[in-house]
Amino acid sequence: MKHTKTQTTIKTLADLYRSIDRQHVVTVSFLKEEKDDAGKKTGRLVETVRSLEPFDIRTTRDGRIVLKAMDRETGEARTVRLDRVLSYTCHRIAFVLDRPEATTLAGAVIVVRSTAQVIARELGRDYLPTRRIDRTDATLAA
């Protein structure tokens, strides 16, 4: 079990990207917001442990890094904020669940082998255009 407070975020991201690339299960201990009986968030954080099949790591608009994964217990998609992850274990167990289809266009597969590649992948995702741009697009003229 690797504790995220004793290592850098880049090391954690590299391990998680490696699990995505190799399609290996990750057991994650993280804090999640507790909900009341009506399903409303109470603002209290509780620790939970889940075995996840990660399929994507994204940066939100407010700058937070989130792990998108399939929960092996329920079969549902989960989103876990990286700053709430307390510890994790990367297993050699292969994925068995179907993942949701990508909501963005997929490019070439990136195999992450270094921390520099993690940074390059995140920067590339942040600065890619959201739509196809051609020379006839007049809205880009200065």
Disulfide bonds with the S-S distance in Angstrom:
none
